[in-house]
Amino acid sequence: MQGGRVDVNIRNLLPGAVDVFARASLDTGGEFELRGTLESGAGARFATHERESWVAKDTAGAVRWAWVADVAKGVLQDASVTGVL
């Protein structure tokens, strides 16, 4: 856990499910940790911290969304998985 806390609402706008992963900001060589699965059209709120990296992968394992937490953009943020990186 590093930096300020940020809550992010993530919604999956893709036609299929995605797995949501995060990696701590200071763990640049580390593995992403599974935080949850979002079905098509579903959303969830996740707690994160400044500079943590997030990705969403489809069932084939392809990265469909990437994001880095930035507390300067607010302590509550919204993000959509659209497949556009």
HUTA-V710702 format. One line per field, one symbol per residue. psi: psi as a letter, one per 30 degrees, with the letter a starting at -180 (. if undefined). Layout:
# HUTA-V710702
psi->???
This chain:
# HUTA-V710702
psi->klalkkkkjkkjglfllkkkllkkeghffllkkkflkklkflllkkkalkgkkklkkaffgkkfkkkkkjffglfklkkkjffj.
